[in-house]
């Protein structure tokens, strides 16, 4: 795992930025604390920081140039099956030039042999850049599902790229807010790619590469991988297997995926929450690693949400070397600003806090951790998936909730108690039921509707037409006559890279920890989208095939438990320790009016509702505002 950055100068003026590369890559120190290096040639500068995992010797350092001196690579990620392709390289005319045991070098030589087609061989996750000094081209690529980020800024003089926005800011990009991105962020709590919070900064989309012809300043973006779209015709031809055979195949694919992700020359472990997904990963990894190190968080002051009892059942069954980090919600609060300080683009998924603190403690013992992320998006594990199924099946229970919609609106709504939270969920469900499929997906993916967000922004226009175009692109896979696979497919393109993987990448890299996600092996994903909906989710429950495929090896208690799901105590903090941030600092009238981004009367109304008996969804909205304001003060205000 590493951090990468680069500059391409199209004019002499663009070269003026070369001197800033050393200080810019210093921003990636936590992403790569073990070594750093800079390569410069003619119109290109490449920078790299290294977290040594495979071949920790100096011979695997980057930037890495081949023996001929023509090609140079910087690589952030892992190429898990590189040993399978090493023999292919060795048998080629250039194979004798290999000098290390690293996956990076194999990838570089595969590119020399096959150019962009080499990406088809890679099972792993990555963002990379390869410079060809003869043809004067730069090749940029990102992994199939967007596990690793790659941001790009371009103007007439230059092109910058980097693993993190903080590098681009250090290089001096103009910090012009993208109002459409802000509008979307205030609904979803994150910014979907390819857009970012700044104009002219884009995210290279998952499964894409960009080739830059430096001499003529031309570039082309190409999609090299697509998840198979789950049309009825595709599913009919791709998955004719009986359900029991489907289970066996999924078991085999996941077992192979976990095994691939155990390659490491440094200590490795696994997160273990006590849920099905992480338990499957641990069960499979323990078959190949004796006394696998596993890590959990326990909350002493929130016994309702503490899942360590279930994690311990898995530990006992698979004889892992387990560590529980016993914390309180006050520990999360104490960690809050350290986590927010690392965020370089507004991102308001509050579950980043437990991920940050888990990564911090895990890093003290290992350098690499496996996780169960991705399973919910693949197999239908979220509440919204169950809700969508009810709507599409015209479920009587759903009809009753819709019929009682006027009642939900007048009853207290809050995450602060079980009953008021249930009312909040019923109201959210009833609201979504009334909408067409695309709008329902958008509403349930977010925390605020468009009308309310418009009220929060100042009188300046935000680009309504562009917003609608972006939204249309995001929702293009949702069909009125489709099924839950449409929702899962959209989640894989929007929620997974924009929210879940961003959270894991940011919070693990903030602590120099590499996290690997076996469920996002492309062979597993391709198979998952060949399955009919009823293999994944039905009236019987969610993630059916996943649960059934591993039922014989996991503790039975994991199947009979009631899933709680940890809620961050944001409302408690807003009414207590963080109240001054709302009333006197980040959401104060003085700052809001000086800033001239938000409409203060709407913010004032939001604060009033927050401190009422029925805050509803206001907690999430206020959190999104606080995260944005904290980011803005650190990164934008300073230039004004």
N, C-alpha and C positions, 0 to 999 in steps of 0.2 A: 504494500500500500504506500502511496506516495502523493505528492502534490506536483502538478505540472503547470507551466506558464510559458508564454511565448509572445514574440513581437515579429511581425512581418512589415517591413518598410516598403511602401510603394513609391515614395519620393525621398529626397534628401531630408526634408523636414521630418519625415517619419523616423529617421535614424536618431533624431534628437532624444528619443525616449529610451534608446538602448542603455544609457548609463543608469537608468532607474531599475533595471532588472534585478540587481543584487538586493536592493532594499525591498523590492516587490515580492520576491520569492521568500524573503524572511517572514512574510505574512503567513506562509504555509509551513512554518516551523513545527506546529503540532501535528500536522498531517504527515510530515516526514522529518522526525527529529534525529535520525541516525546519520544522515549525510546530506550534502547538497552540492549542486554543480551547475555550471553555466557553459553553454556552447554558443559560439558566434561565428557566423560566416556570411560575408557580403550583406544581404538584406534581411537576414534572419538571426534572431537570438532565441535560444531555448533555455529554460530554467527548470530545475528539478530538485525536489526534496524527497528524501528516502526514509521509509519505514521498512527496515530489512526483515523479510519473512522467508523468501526462498533464495538460497545461495547468498548468505550474508557477507561473503567475501568482497574485497575491493574490486575483483574482476567483474562483478555484476553491477557496479556503480553506473549511474546515469548522469547526464546524457551519454548514451552508448552509440559508438560509431563502428561500422563494420570494418573489416580488415582493409578494404580498398579505399576507405575514406569517403566514399560517395554518400552513404546513407547514415542518418543519425536519428535515433528514437528517444523519446521520453514517454514513459508508460506508467499510468496510475491504475493499479488493479492486480488481478491474478488471472493467469492462463492455466487452469487446473489440469488440462489434459496435454500439457506441452511435451511430456515424456513420450506420449504416443506418436508425436510428430518429429521428435528429435532424430529418429532413424531416417525419416524421409529427407531431412536436411543433410544428415551425414552422408547419405548416398548420392547427394547432388554434387555438382562440380565445385560448389563453394563450401561444402560441409567441413572440409579440413580446416577451415578458418575459425571454427568455434573455439572459444577460449574460456567459457564459464559453464556453470550448471544451471543458469537462470532461465526462467520462462521468457524474460524480456528478449534475450538474445535469440531464442528460437523464433519468437514472433518477428523480430527484425529480419532474420534470414528467410522466413516464409514470405514476408512482404517482398523481399528482393527476388524471390522465385516466382511469386504469383500475384504480386501487387494486391489490389483490394480484395481479390477472391480469398486471400488468406483468412479473412474474418470468418468465413464459413467454417473454418477448422477450429475456431476458438470456442471452447466451453469455459466460460468465466465471466468476469465483469471488469470493465475497464473504461478509461478515457485515454487516448493516446495521440501522439503527433509524430510523424516521420517526415524528415526533410531530405529531399533528393537534391544535392548540390549541383549535379550535372544538368538535370532538366529544370532546376529551380522551381520545384513544386513542394507544397506542404500538404500532407495528408493527415486529416483529423478524423477520429472516429470515436463513437460511444457505444457501449454494450447494448444488447438487445432490449433490455427492460429499464435502462436508466439507473442502475445501481450507483454508478459513479457520475458525477456532474461534469459538464464542460460548457463554460460560458464564453461567448464571442462578442467582441466589440469591433466595429469597422467604420472607418470614415474614408475620405479621399486619399489621405496620406498613409494610413497604416491599418493593420489588423492586430488586435490583442486577443489572446485566449488564455483561460486559466481555470483551475479547479474551483476557485472561489471568487466571489465578487470583490472581496477585500483587496485582491491583487490588482484588479482593474481599477479600483479606486486609488490605490497607491500609485498606479501608473498615470493617473490624472485624467480619467475619462470625465466628460461633462456629466454632472449629476442632475439631469433633467428627468423629473418624475414622469412616468407613464401613467396618465390619469385613468386609462382603461384598466391597466393592471391593478391600480389601487382600488378601483370600483369592484373588480372581481375578487380581490383579496378580502375586502370587507364582507363579501358574501361567503367565501369558502374557507377563509383563514389561511390560505396559501395562494401562490400565483402559479397557475398551470403553465407549462411550457408550450410553445417555445419562447414565450414572452417573459420579461423580467420587470422589476420595479423601475428600471431606467430605460428610457428610449435609446435605441441603437445598441442595446445589449440583449442578445438572444441566447437561448439555451439550445445547443445542438440536440436534436430530439433522439430518443432511444432508437437503436437499430438503424442509425444514419451515419454516413460519412460525408465529409466536406473536402473537396480537393481544390487547392488554390494554385492557379498558374501565376506565379509572381511577376514574370516579365510583362505579361499583358494585363495584369490586375484582374483577371477573370476567375470566377469560382463556380463550382457546381456542387449542389447538395443532392445526395442519392440515398434512397432507402435500400438497405441491403437485407433487411429481415422484417417480416410481418408475422404477427401471431395469426395462425389460420382463422379466418372469420367463421364463426359457428352458424353457417346457414344450415337449414334442414338437409339440403342435398349433401353438404360436406359431412355432416354428422352421420347421415345414412350410409355413406360410403366408407368413412374413416373408422367408425366404431360399430361394427356388427357383432362385437364380442358379448357373450352373456355377462351378467353383472358380476358373477363370481370370478370370471376370467379378467374382467376389468380391474377388480381388486388386486388380483395377483400381479397384473402388469404394473399397476401403480406402485405396489410394494417394491417390485424389482427396480423400477425407475428411480424411486426415492432412495433406495438402498445404494444404488450406483452413484447417485448425486451426492449423498453424504460422504461416501467413500472418497470421491474425487476431492471433496473440500477438506479432507484431512491432511492433504499434502502441506507440509510446513517444516521449516528448519528451526522454528522457535516454539516456545510453549503455546499450547492450544487448549481451548475449553469450549463450553456451551452455556448459553443462557437457558434457564429452566424456570418457567413461570408457574407450572402446575397445570397448565392447559394442555389440550390435545396436541397442538402443533409443535411446541417446543419439546414435549415429551416424546413425540415420534422421532424428532431429530436426535435426541439424547439416546433413545433406545437403539437406533441404527448406528450411531457413532460409537457406542459402547461395545459393539460387536468387534470393532477394529482397534479399540484403544482401551487398555486395561486401566481401571480407576480414572476414567475421564473426569477432568475437572469441570464442575458445574456450579452455576451461580444464580442466586435468587435474591430478591428484595422482600423483606417482611416488614409490615407496618404495625408497630406495637400499639399505636393509639387508634388504629382502624381495623379491629379484628374481623369486621364484616367483609373487608376487602382483602384480608391477608390470605394468600393462597399457598403459603409455605407447607401446610399440612399435606397438600396434594403433591407438591414438589418432592417432599420427603418420601412419599410412597414410591415415586419413580427412582429416587436415589437408592432406596433400599433394594428395589427389584434389580437394578442394573449396576449396583455396587460402584457408584460414582464417588469421586472425591469432592464433596459438596461444601459450599460456603454460603451461608445466609447473611446478607447485610441487613441487620435489624435496625430499622430507621423509624423516625416519626415524621409526620407531615411538617413539623418545624425544620427537620433536616432538609426537606425539599425546598422550603421557603429560603433557608440559608444558602441553598445552591442556586437560587433563581437567577441572580444577576450575573453569576459566572456563565450560566448557560446563555442568557440573553446577550452577553458581551460577544459571544462567538458567532451569533447570527449576523450575516451580512446582507440579508434581504428579509423584509417582513415575513414572519412565519409564526402562526399563532396556534398551532396544535399543542395544547398544554401538556400532552403526554410526553413531550420532549424532556420534561423535567425528570421523571423517573428513568428515562433512557440515559440521560446525561449522568445521573448519579450512579446508576448501575454500571455504566461504562467506566466511570472514574474508579470505582472500587475493583471491578474486574481486571482493569489494566495493571493493578498492583501485582497480579499473579500470572497473567498470560498476556500475549501480544495479539492473539487471534481468538475470536469467539464465533461459534455457530448460533444462528437464531432461527426462529420459526416464522419469520415474516413472509408474507405473500400468500399464505394458505387461505386466508379469508377472501381475498380477491379472486383466487382461482376456483374455490369450491363453495362460495356462498355462505360466508360465516358471519356477516353483519346483520344487525337488526333491520337495516333498510332492505336487505335481500329477502328476509322473511316477510316484511311488510309488502314489498312488491309482489311477492307470490300470492299473498292474500288478495291484493287488488286484482291481479290478473285472473285469479280463480273465482272472482266474485264471491268471496268468502262471507258467510252470514255474520261472523264475528266482526269483520271489517265493515259491513253494512251498518251494524249496530253502533260502532264507534262514530261513523259518519253521521248517523241519524242524531246522535247526541252532541253534535258539534257545538250548538249554542251553549250547552252546559259547560263544556271544557273551557270555553272562552271566558266565562265569568268566575270559574273556580280558581283558587290560588295556584300558580305555576312556578315551580322552583326546583332546582337540583338539590335543595337543602334537606328534603325529607323524602321518604319513600312514596308517600301518597301524592304530594305535590309534584314530584318528578314523574309519577305515572300519569297525572293529569296533563303535564307538559308534553309527554310523549303521545298521549291520545290526541291532543290538539294538533300536534305536528303531523300525525298520521292522517287525521281527518282533513286537514288542509291539503295534504298531498293527494289524497284520494280524488279530489275534485279536479285535478289537473290532468292534461294529456301526458302521455308517457315521457316525452322529452322534458317538459317543464317539471314533472314530478321528480324525475331524476335530479334535475338541477336544484330543486328545493330541498330534497332530502340529502343532497351532497353538501349543502351549505348550512349556515346558521342564521342567515338573514335574507329577506327577499329584496328585490330590486327597488321597490317603492321606498322602503325604509332607508336603504343605503343612499338613495338620491337625496333624501332629506338631510342626511349627515354631511354631504359635501356642499361646499360653498356654491354660490350662484354661477361659477364658471362652468362651461360645458365640459363634459368628460369624453366626448367622442362616442355618441350613442350608436352611430352606424358601425363603427369599428368594433365596439363591444358586441353588437349583435352578430357580426361576422365571426368573431372569435368564438362566441357561444355556440353558433351554428356548427362550427368546425368540431368543437368538443363533443357535441351531442349527435354527430352524424351517424353513429352506429346504433342509436336507439330507434327501434322501429315500433310503430303502433301495433302492428300485427306480429311482433317478435316475441321473445320470451326472456327469461332471467339471464340467459347467456349473453344477451345484448348488454345488460347492466354490468355483468362481470367483465366483458370485453372492454367496455368504456372505463371501468375502474382500473383495468390494467394499463390503459393509456393515459389516464388523468390522475386518479387518486394515488395509485401506486408510485409513479415517479414524482408527482408534484408534492405529495404529503408524506406517505409512509417511508419511502426510500430517502427522501430529503432529510427527514427527521433522524433516521438511523445514521446516515452519512455524516451529518453535521455533529451530532452529539457523540458519536464514536470517535470521529477525527479530532474533536476538541480534546480528547483524552488519549490520542495516539493509539487507538485500538482498531484493529481490522475486524469487521463483522461480515460473515459469509452467510448467504441465504440459500440453503439447498432447495427450497420449494421453487426457486426461480432458475433452476436449470432449464434450458430451453427444451430439452426432451420431455421434461415433466410438464411444462406449460403447453407444448404442442399436443400432448396426450390429453391434458385436462380439457382443452377446447375441442377435442373430438368427441367428448362425452355428452350425452343428452342431459337435459336439465334434471330429470328425475334421478340421475345417478349422483347428483350433488345436493339438491335441496328439494324437499317435498313436505307434505303435512307431517311426515315422520320426523323431520328435523333438518338441520343444516349440516353441511360438510359430510354428507352421508357416506360416500365412498371412502373418504379419508378415515372416518371413524371406524367403518366396517373392516377396512383392509388391515387395520392394526389392532383390532379388538382382542385378538388372541395373545398379544404380547404385552399390552399395557394393563396397568392395574384397573380392575373393574370399577373402583370408586371414581375414576375420572369420567366414567360414562353416566354415573348416577348423580353426580354433584350438580348443583345449580350454579351456573356461571354468574359471577357477580360483576366483574368489570370495575376497575378502580376509577373513581371520580376524583379529579383534583379539587381540593377544597378552596376553589377560587373565591366563591362568595364570602366565605369566612375571612379570607385574607383581605378582600376588598372592604369589608366592614370593620376590619381590624388593622393589622400591621401595614397593609398597603393603601389604606384610606387616604393618606396624605398625597400619594401619587395622583389620585383621582381629583381630589379637591384643591390641592395647592400647587401641583407641578404639571404632570403630563396632560391632564385634561382640565387644567385651570382655564378660566375665562381669558386671562391675560395671554397665555401662550397660544390658545386657539385663535384668538383674534389677530395676534401678531403674525401667526403662521399663515393665515388666510388659505387654508386647505379645507377645513371643516366649517360647517354652519353652526355657530355656537348654540343658538336656541335648541337645535335638535340634539346636540351633545348634552345640554342642560336637562332636557327631557329624559334622555337616556339615563343620566345619573340619578334623576329623581325616581325612575322606575327601579333602578338597581337597588336602592335603599328602601323600597316599598315591601309590602307583604307578598307581592306576586311578581318577582323579577323575571320570570319566564326565561326566554333565550338571551336576556340582556347581559348575563354574565359572560357569555361567549363574545358578544359584541364589544363589551367594554375591554375584555382581554385583548381582542384583536386591535383595538385602538391603542391600548397601552403598549403593546409590542411595537406597533408602527411608530408611535411617538418616541419611544425609547430608542429605536433604530434611527429615526430621523434626527434626533438631537445629537447622536453620536456620529452620524455619517454625512448628514446633509447640512444641518444648521451652521456648522463651522465655516462653510464656504460663503454664507450669506453676509 
